[in-house]
Amino acid sequence: MADEPEVETKSPNNEESPDRSIKTQDQHEFPEGGARAWGAALGCAGIMFCTFGFANSFGVFQEYYQSHQLRSSTPSAIAWIGSLQVFFLLGGNCFGGPLFDRFGAKIIWPSSALYIFSIFITSACKELYEFILAQGILAGIAMGMTMAPGVASTGQYFNKKRGAAMGIAVAGSSLGGVIFPIALDKMLNNPNLSFGWTVRILGFIIVAVMVPSALAIRARLPPRKERFFLLGAFKEPQYIALIFSVWLSILGVFVPIFYIPSYAVSKGMGTELAFYLTAILNAASFFGRVIPGITADKVGRLNMLLVMAVCTGILAMCWQRTNSNAAIIVFATLYGFTSGSIVSLMTACFTQIPKHPGDIGTYLGQALLVVATGALIGPPVSGALVNHYHSFDQVSYFCGAMSLAGGLSVVVVKYTSGKGFWAKI
């Protein structure tokens, strides 16, 4: 394939640049390793630790707010803080990705500063609307614009090993999802520490990790000089099908992550142990992001996404059947492994669609903006179901059905690829 002459074509995404008239990313040469490549992956892991890892700990905030500052608000109303945060975290990639493609890694610094600022502002919040503005909207936007350069940079260095590299990079969020909930539990239950100082201490930890991580992020390719967004991507059937599939999965996948501490408390589990469930779930997701990512490079990333999304849906359907402490802990572990793989695999799948690796940030960012609406809708809808039925049964069926539908929809994605259902893609 490499010996065939490149045919110059014009498309909404190729513009008129000869180096973009390429059929697939396989015709590009990727380092597939080296100090700078793995440095970018590890730098991305640090960024994910600070951003997605912090967002993954919202289940602890949800339970704490319900019994402290926001005890007069409904669980559904409080869930909007976390939902907006994840929505803008994913949606912020829509701007962070194209900015990286056009200006390189330097765009990570302003967004990092804004993110740190939002954390310190959150430490002073007292009312629901203040938390929504600071922790939900401002932090979410800054997270997304900080995360995008790390993911796009990693994608520029790897192709054949991209599943493994993305798995390692995104696994940073799992590590953050373990450390932040444990730290929150210890500090929030310390009578000598206020809520404000608890959050500020987390802010200092994030600064210490964020700075060296951002220094490791580097763009391998020259910046794209053409249009900011690549709307022509939405004319590609495979791109559209993958967005729809991932949107369905994300609609349900964050629900147990947000609500499992509250669910455990409703089943009689102690508050301290319930707080640790978020850490247990995220610890399992670390392995769920690395192992399926490595496997995906061998069996196909779409194939692995299909399997893991279906497994996540089946597990979610069993959620309401866990009543004892042991059963709930086992569920959190298994669900963490399967659901954790969806985030790393979806990024790997989106980054393999653009023809030119210099467009990875934009393709990924545009897709995540749409996918983010699923994260915005899912948890508040689930909170409303809990309020209406006073049970988690309907929530379990809802998130299970969405994850199953998302997994099965990957079949359509494989069909639009034109390579057949059994292809390793």
C-alpha positions as CSV (number, residue, x, y, z in Angstrom):
1,M,0.0,0.0,0.0
2,A,2.9,2.3,0.8
3,D,4.3,1.7,-2.8
4,E,1.1,3.1,-4.4
5,P,1.3,6.6,-5.7
6,E,-0.6,9.1,-3.6
7,V,-3.5,10.6,-5.5
8,E,-4.2,14.2,-4.7
9,T,-7.9,14.8,-3.9
10,K,-9.8,17.7,-2.6
11,S,-12.3,17.4,0.2
12,P,-13.6,19.6,3.0
13,N,-10.9,18.3,5.3
14,N,-8.0,17.9,2.9
15,E,-8.1,21.4,1.6
16,E,-5.4,21.9,-1.0
17,S,-2.3,20.7,0.9
18,P,-0.6,17.7,-0.9
19,D,0.5,16.1,2.4
20,R,-3.2,15.7,3.3
21,S,-4.2,13.9,0.1
22,I,-3.7,10.5,1.8
23,K,-6.1,7.6,2.0
24,T,-5.5,6.5,5.6
25,Q,-3.3,7.1,8.6
26,D,-1.5,3.9,7.8
27,Q,0.4,5.7,5.0
28,H,2.0,8.0,7.6
29,E,5.0,7.1,9.6
30,F,4.5,7.2,13.3
31,P,7.4,6.9,15.9
32,E,5.4,4.2,17.8
33,G,7.7,4.8,20.8
34,G,10.7,6.7,22.0
35,A,11.3,9.1,24.9
36,R,9.2,12.0,23.5
37,A,6.3,9.7,22.4
38,W,6.0,7.9,25.7
39,G,6.7,11.2,27.5
40,A,3.6,12.6,25.7
41,A,1.6,9.6,26.8
42,L,2.7,10.0,30.4
43,G,2.2,13.7,30.3
44,C,-1.4,13.1,29.1
45,A,-1.8,10.6,32.0
46,G,-0.9,13.4,34.4
47,I,-3.3,15.8,32.8
48,M,-6.1,13.1,32.9
49,F,-5.2,12.5,36.6
50,C,-5.9,16.2,37.3
51,T,-9.0,16.6,35.1
52,F,-11.0,13.5,34.5
53,G,-9.7,11.9,37.7
54,F,-11.1,14.9,39.7
55,A,-14.4,14.6,37.8
56,N,-14.6,10.9,38.5
57,S,-14.6,11.7,42.2
58,F,-17.9,13.6,42.0
59,G,-19.7,10.7,43.7
60,V,-18.1,11.7,46.9
61,F,-19.1,15.4,46.4
62,Q,-22.6,14.3,45.6
63,E,-23.0,12.4,48.9
64,Y,-21.3,15.2,50.9
65,Y,-23.4,18.0,49.4
66,Q,-26.6,16.1,50.1
67,S,-25.8,16.0,53.8
68,H,-24.1,19.4,54.2
69,Q,-24.1,22.6,52.1
70,L,-26.9,21.5,49.7
71,R,-29.0,19.4,52.0
72,S,-32.1,21.4,51.1
73,S,-31.6,20.5,47.4
74,T,-32.7,17.3,45.7
75,P,-30.2,14.7,44.5
76,S,-31.2,15.4,40.9
77,A,-30.5,19.1,41.3
78,I,-27.1,18.4,42.9
79,A,-26.3,15.9,40.1
80,W,-26.4,18.8,37.6
81,I,-23.1,20.0,39.1
82,G,-21.3,16.8,38.1
83,S,-23.2,16.4,34.8
84,L,-22.3,20.0,33.7
85,Q,-18.7,19.3,34.7
86,V,-18.5,16.2,32.6
87,F,-20.4,17.8,29.7
88,F,-18.1,20.8,29.5
89,L,-15.1,18.5,30.2
90,L,-15.9,16.5,27.0
91,G,-17.4,19.5,25.2
92,G,-14.3,21.7,25.9
93,N,-12.4,19.4,23.7
94,C,-14.3,20.9,20.8
95,F,-12.2,24.0,21.2
96,G,-9.1,22.6,22.8
97,G,-8.6,20.0,20.0
98,P,-8.7,22.5,17.0
99,L,-6.6,25.0,19.0
100,F,-3.9,22.3,19.5
101,D,-4.0,21.4,15.8
102,R,-3.5,25.0,14.8
103,F,-1.2,26.4,17.5
104,G,0.4,23.4,19.2
105,A,0.9,22.5,22.9
106,K,1.3,26.0,24.2
107,I,-2.5,26.4,24.4
108,I,-2.5,24.1,27.4
109,W,-1.1,26.7,29.8
110,P,-4.0,29.3,29.8
111,S,-6.6,26.5,30.3
112,S,-4.5,24.9,33.0
113,A,-4.4,28.3,34.9
114,L,-8.2,28.7,34.5
115,Y,-8.7,25.2,35.8
116,I,-6.7,25.9,39.0
117,F,-8.5,29.1,39.5
118,S,-11.9,27.3,39.3
119,I,-10.8,24.9,42.0
120,F,-10.0,27.7,44.4
121,I,-13.2,29.4,43.6
122,T,-15.1,26.2,44.3
123,S,-13.6,26.1,47.8
124,A,-15.5,29.3,48.7
125,C,-18.9,28.2,47.3
126,K,-21.9,27.8,49.5
127,E,-25.0,27.9,47.3
128,L,-26.1,25.5,44.5
129,Y,-25.8,28.1,41.7
130,E,-22.3,28.9,42.9
131,F,-21.2,25.3,42.7
132,I,-22.8,24.9,39.2
133,L,-20.9,28.0,37.9
134,A,-17.6,27.2,39.5
135,Q,-17.3,23.4,39.8
136,G,-19.7,22.6,37.0
137,I,-19.2,25.1,34.2
138,L,-15.9,26.9,34.7
139,A,-14.0,23.8,35.8
140,G,-15.5,21.7,33.1
141,I,-14.6,24.0,30.3
142,A,-11.0,24.4,31.6
143,M,-10.7,20.6,32.1
144,G,-11.7,19.9,28.5
145,M,-9.4,22.5,27.0
146,T,-6.6,21.2,29.1
147,M,-7.2,17.5,28.3
148,A,-7.5,17.9,24.5
149,P,-3.8,18.7,23.8
150,G,-2.7,15.7,25.8
151,V,-4.9,13.2,24.0
152,A,-4.3,14.7,20.5
153,S,-0.5,14.8,21.1
154,T,-0.5,11.1,22.1
155,G,-2.4,10.3,19.0
156,Q,0.2,12.0,16.8
157,Y,3.0,9.7,18.1
158,F,1.2,6.3,17.9
159,N,-0.9,4.3,15.3
160,K,-0.3,0.6,15.7
161,K,0.2,1.0,19.4
162,R,-2.4,3.7,19.8
163,G,-4.8,1.6,21.9
164,A,-2.1,0.8,24.4
165,A,-0.8,4.4,24.5
166,M,-4.3,5.8,24.9
167,G,-5.1,3.2,27.6
168,I,-2.0,4.3,29.6
169,A,-2.8,8.0,29.0
170,V,-6.4,7.7,30.1
171,A,-5.5,5.5,33.0
172,G,-4.2,8.6,34.7
173,S,-7.9,9.5,35.3
174,S,-8.4,6.2,37.1
175,L,-5.4,6.9,39.4
176,G,-6.9,10.4,40.1
177,G,-10.3,8.7,40.7
178,V,-8.7,6.6,43.4
179,I,-6.6,9.2,45.2
180,F,-9.0,12.1,45.1
181,P,-12.0,10.2,46.8
182,I,-9.7,8.8,49.5
183,A,-8.2,12.2,50.2
184,L,-11.6,13.8,50.2
185,D,-13.0,11.2,52.6
186,K,-10.1,11.7,55.0
187,M,-10.1,15.5,54.9
188,L,-13.9,16.0,54.9
189,N,-14.2,13.8,58.0
190,N,-11.4,15.6,59.7
191,P,-12.9,18.1,62.2
192,N,-9.8,20.3,62.0
193,L,-10.2,20.9,58.2
194,S,-13.0,22.9,56.6
195,F,-14.5,22.1,53.2
196,G,-12.8,25.1,51.8
197,W,-9.3,24.0,52.9
198,T,-10.0,20.4,51.8
199,V,-10.7,21.6,48.2
200,R,-7.7,24.1,48.3
201,I,-5.3,21.3,49.3
202,L,-6.6,19.2,46.3
203,G,-5.9,22.3,44.2
204,F,-2.2,22.4,45.4
205,I,-1.9,18.7,44.6
206,I,-3.2,19.3,41.1
207,V,-0.8,22.2,40.5
208,A,2.1,19.9,41.5
209,V,1.1,17.3,39.0
210,M,-0.2,19.5,36.2
211,V,3.0,21.6,35.6
212,P,5.4,18.8,34.8
213,S,2.7,16.9,32.9
214,A,2.0,20.0,30.7
215,L,5.7,20.3,30.0
216,A,5.8,16.8,28.5
217,I,3.0,17.6,25.9
218,R,4.5,18.3,22.5
219,A,3.0,18.5,19.0
220,R,4.9,16.2,16.6
221,L,3.4,17.7,13.4
222,P,3.3,21.2,12.0
223,P,0.2,23.2,12.7
224,R,-2.8,23.1,10.4
225,K,-3.2,26.4,8.6
226,E,-6.7,25.9,7.2
227,R,-10.1,26.2,8.8
228,F,-10.6,25.9,12.6
229,F,-13.4,23.3,12.5
230,L,-13.6,20.4,10.0
231,L,-17.3,20.2,9.5
232,G,-16.8,18.0,6.5
233,A,-16.1,15.2,9.0
234,F,-19.9,15.0,9.7
235,K,-20.4,13.8,6.1
236,E,-18.4,10.6,6.9
237,P,-20.8,7.8,7.7
238,Q,-18.4,6.0,10.0
239,Y,-17.7,9.1,12.0
240,I,-21.4,9.8,12.5
241,A,-22.2,6.2,13.4
242,L,-19.4,6.1,16.0
243,I,-20.6,9.3,17.6
244,F,-24.1,7.9,17.9
245,S,-22.8,4.6,19.4
246,V,-20.6,6.3,22.0
247,W,-23.3,8.9,22.8
248,L,-25.7,6.0,23.8
249,S,-23.0,4.4,26.0
250,I,-22.1,7.7,27.7
251,L,-25.7,8.4,28.4
252,G,-25.7,5.5,30.9
253,V,-22.1,4.8,31.8
254,F,-21.6,7.7,34.3
255,V,-24.8,7.0,36.3
256,P,-23.4,4.4,38.7
257,I,-20.1,6.3,39.0
258,F,-22.1,9.3,40.3
259,Y,-24.7,7.5,42.4
260,I,-23.0,4.4,43.8
261,P,-22.1,6.0,47.2
262,S,-25.7,7.2,47.6
263,Y,-27.0,3.8,46.6
264,A,-24.7,2.1,49.0
265,V,-25.8,4.3,51.9
266,S,-29.5,3.6,51.0
267,K,-28.7,-0.1,51.4
268,G,-27.2,0.4,54.9
269,M,-23.5,0.8,54.1
270,G,-21.6,3.2,56.4
271,T,-20.8,6.6,54.9
272,E,-17.0,6.1,55.2
273,L,-17.1,2.8,53.3
274,A,-19.5,4.2,50.8
275,F,-17.1,7.0,50.0
276,Y,-14.4,4.4,49.3
277,L,-16.6,2.8,46.6
278,T,-15.7,5.6,44.2
279,A,-12.0,4.8,44.8
280,I,-12.6,1.1,44.3
281,L,-14.5,1.6,41.1
282,N,-11.8,3.9,39.7
283,A,-9.0,1.5,40.8
284,A,-10.6,-1.2,38.8
285,S,-11.1,1.2,35.9
286,F,-7.3,1.6,35.8
287,F,-6.9,-2.0,34.6
288,G,-10.0,-1.6,32.5
289,R,-8.3,1.2,30.5
290,V,-4.9,-0.4,30.1
291,I,-5.7,-4.1,29.5
292,P,-8.5,-3.7,26.9
293,G,-6.4,-0.9,25.2
294,I,-3.5,-3.3,24.7
295,T,-5.8,-6.1,23.6
296,A,-7.6,-3.7,21.2
297,D,-4.4,-3.2,19.2
298,K,-4.5,-6.9,18.4
299,V,-8.2,-7.7,17.9
300,G,-9.4,-4.3,16.7
301,R,-10.5,-1.2,18.7
302,L,-14.1,-1.2,17.5
303,N,-14.4,-4.9,18.3
304,M,-13.1,-4.3,21.8
305,L,-15.4,-1.3,22.3
306,L,-18.4,-3.5,21.3
307,V,-17.5,-6.2,23.8
308,M,-16.8,-3.9,26.7
309,A,-19.9,-1.7,26.2
310,V,-22.2,-4.8,26.1
311,C,-20.5,-6.1,29.3
312,T,-21.0,-2.7,30.9
313,G,-24.7,-2.8,30.0
314,I,-25.2,-6.3,31.4
315,L,-23.5,-5.4,34.7
316,A,-25.6,-2.2,35.0
317,M,-28.8,-4.3,34.7
318,C,-27.6,-6.3,37.7
319,W,-26.9,-3.2,39.8
320,Q,-30.1,-3.1,41.7
321,R,-29.7,-6.8,42.7
322,T,-26.7,-6.0,44.9
323,N,-27.9,-5.5,48.5
324,S,-25.0,-6.5,50.8
325,N,-21.8,-4.6,51.3
326,A,-19.8,-7.4,49.7
327,A,-22.1,-7.5,46.6
328,I,-21.9,-3.8,46.2
329,I,-18.1,-3.8,46.4
330,V,-17.9,-6.6,43.8
331,F,-20.3,-4.7,41.5
332,A,-18.2,-1.5,41.8
333,T,-15.0,-3.5,40.9
334,L,-16.5,-5.2,37.9
335,Y,-18.3,-2.1,36.7
336,G,-15.2,0.0,37.1
337,F,-13.2,-2.4,34.9
338,T,-15.8,-2.6,32.0
339,S,-16.9,1.0,32.1
340,G,-13.4,2.3,32.4
341,S,-12.5,0.8,29.1
342,I,-15.2,2.7,27.2
343,V,-13.4,6.1,27.7
344,S,-10.0,5.0,26.5
345,L,-11.4,2.9,23.7
346,M,-13.7,5.6,22.4
347,T,-10.8,8.1,22.2
348,A,-8.7,5.5,20.3
349,C,-11.6,4.8,17.9
350,F,-12.2,8.5,17.2
351,T,-8.5,9.1,16.6
352,Q,-8.2,6.4,13.9
353,I,-10.9,8.0,11.7
354,P,-9.2,11.2,10.3
355,K,-7.0,10.6,7.3
356,H,-4.3,13.0,8.5
357,P,-3.0,12.7,12.1
358,G,-2.7,16.5,12.2
359,D,-6.6,16.5,12.3
360,I,-6.9,14.2,15.3
361,G,-7.5,16.9,17.8
362,T,-10.3,18.5,15.8
363,Y,-12.0,15.2,14.9
364,L,-11.9,14.1,18.5
365,G,-13.0,17.5,19.9
366,Q,-16.0,17.8,17.5
367,A,-17.1,14.3,18.4
368,L,-16.8,14.7,22.1
369,L,-19.0,17.9,22.0
370,V,-21.9,15.7,20.8
371,V,-21.0,12.9,23.1
372,A,-21.0,15.3,26.0
373,T,-24.7,15.8,25.8
374,G,-25.1,12.2,26.9
375,A,-23.1,12.9,30.0
376,L,-25.2,16.0,30.6
377,I,-28.5,14.2,30.4
378,G,-27.8,10.8,32.0
379,P,-27.2,11.6,35.7
380,P,-30.0,14.2,36.2
381,V,-32.5,11.9,34.5
382,S,-31.4,9.1,36.8
383,G,-31.8,11.4,39.8
384,A,-35.3,12.3,38.7
385,L,-36.1,8.5,38.4
386,V,-34.8,8.0,42.0
387,N,-37.0,10.9,43.3
388,H,-40.1,9.6,41.5
389,Y,-39.8,5.9,42.2
390,H,-37.8,6.0,45.4
391,S,-35.8,3.2,44.1
392,F,-32.7,2.5,41.9
393,D,-34.3,-0.2,39.9
394,Q,-35.4,2.0,37.1
395,V,-32.0,3.8,37.1
396,S,-30.3,0.4,36.7
397,Y,-32.5,-0.5,33.7
398,F,-32.0,2.9,32.1
399,C,-28.2,3.0,32.2
400,G,-28.0,-0.7,31.3
401,A,-30.2,-0.3,28.3
402,M,-28.2,2.7,27.1
403,S,-24.9,1.0,27.4
404,L,-26.2,-2.2,25.7
405,A,-27.6,-0.1,22.8
406,G,-24.3,1.8,22.4
407,G,-22.4,-1.5,22.3
408,L,-24.6,-3.1,19.8
409,S,-24.6,0.1,17.6
410,V,-20.9,-0.5,17.0
411,V,-22.0,-3.1,14.5
412,V,-23.3,-0.3,12.4
413,V,-19.9,1.5,12.7
414,K,-18.1,-1.6,11.5
415,Y,-20.6,-1.9,8.5
416,T,-19.9,1.8,7.5
417,S,-16.1,1.0,7.5
418,G,-16.7,-1.2,4.4
419,K,-14.3,-3.8,5.8
420,G,-16.9,-6.3,7.1
421,F,-18.1,-7.3,10.5
422,W,-15.2,-9.7,11.3
423,A,-12.5,-7.2,10.3
424,K,-10.0,-6.3,13.0
425,I,-10.7,-2.6,13.2
